Amino acid sequence: MITATWRGDSLLSETGAPLAVYDPGTGTLSADDVSIEVKHSAGAMSWKVTGEVRDTGEKFSVRTRGIGVGTLTARCGSRTYTLERGGAFSKTRTLIDVSGAPCATTSPKNGLDLAVTQTRDMPFADLVFLTWALTLIDTPARRTLY
C-alpha cells in the first residue's frame, strides 16, 4: 500500500521519491510505464477531469454528480469509483470502488499539498489519476500558484 503526498506537480513517497509527475506544458500525467493526457474543465454547474492513456486509448474521468462537490463519480477504463468527502465541511475524501470497498483516502495539507493513503489494492494508474484530479478541487490554493 502507498502513503504519499502530491506536492507541486509530483506525487512523492514518504521518502521523497517521485512516484508520478504531471507536466503542465504537455498536460501529461506520468506514472510507471503509463502516460495519461489529461484535461480539466470547470463551469458554474459542472467540474470534470478527463484523461486518455497514450498507448492503449483507455479513458479516465472524474466529474461532479449533481450540484456540489461532496460526491464525485469516476471511471478509469471499465472500473468505477465514487470519491466522497467525509462531511459537509470536510475536505478529506474516501475513494470507494464499485463493490463499496474503500481503496484510498486523501486529505489536503496546508492548502497546497494532498496526502494520499492507499488502503486497498487498486491499479496504480487509477490511484494517480484520481488523486491528481482531487488536487484541482480539494487544494485550490496550489493551482493559483501557476
Buried (B, 14 or more C-beta within 10 A) or exposed (E): EBEBBBBBBBBBEEEEEBBBBBEEEEEBBBBEEBBBBBEBEEEEEEBBBBBBBEEEEBBBBBBBEEEEBBBBBBBBBEBEBBBBBEEEEEBBBBBBBEEEEEBBBBBBEEEBBBBBEBBEEBEBBBBBBBBBBBBBBBBEEBEEEE
